[in-house]
Amino acid sequence: IKVVRLTFADFVTGGTASVKAVLPADSTILNMGYWKKTAFSGGGITAATLSVGVTGTPTNFVNAFDVNTPAAGTNAEITLVTNIMQGYQVPLGGDISLLFTGTATTGNPTAGELYVRIWYVR
């Protein structure tokens, strides 16, 4: 399991994709989940979404998942996760850089924290 910590600074109006996790070459993603430690707030934010993908397809696994609505303390699976259960970089190639894009609506939050869990095998 790989765990990625995202803070309010990772969620901006318009979204910016950045590498937050690297999986070993030939990994297969099994599932993704999250734990919302604290709510996103401040800066006039009205919505926040998370996308996860790879270079060239920043929404390959998760496309605009709502991370603003769940209450602080929520621990659940991310829905809808796509393109999992398949090997990447097979035969053995380079490591897999995962892009995370946090998009805020209306304004940029000044508080909030979210952890994303990525279950994978290789």
MORA-V976071 format. One record per residue. N is the residue number from 1. SS is DSSP state (A for helix, B for strand, O for the rest). Layout:
BEGIN
((N,SS) (N,SS))
END
This chain:
BEGIN
((1,O) (2,B) (3,B) (4,B) (5,B) (6,B) (7,B) (8,A) (9,A) (10,A) (11,B) (12,B) (13,B) (14,O) (15,O) (16,B) (17,B) (18,B) (19,B) (20,B) (21,B) (22,B) (23,B) (24,O) (25,O) (26,O) (27,O) (28,B) (29,B) (30,B) (31,B) (32,B) (33,B) (34,B) (35,B) (36,B) (37,B) (38,B) (39,B) (40,B) (41,B) (42,O) (43,O) (44,O) (45,O) (46,O) (47,B) (48,B) (49,B) (50,B) (51,B) (52,B) (53,B) (54,B) (55,O) (56,O) (57,B) (58,B) (59,B) (60,B) (61,B) (62,B) (63,B) (64,B) (65,B) (66,B) (67,O) (68,O) (69,O) (70,O) (71,O) (72,O) (73,O) (74,O) (75,B) (76,B) (77,B) (78,O) (79,O) (80,O) (81,B) (82,O) (83,O) (84,O) (85,O) (86,O) (87,B) (88,O) (89,O) (90,O) (91,O) (92,O) (93,O) (94,O) (95,O) (96,B) (97,B) (98,B) (99,B) (100,B) (101,B) (102,B) (103,B) (104,B) (105,B) (106,O) (107,O) (108,O) (109,O) (110,O) (111,B) (112,B) (113,B) (114,B) (115,B) (116,B) (117,B) (118,B) (119,B) (120,B) (121,B) (122,O))
END
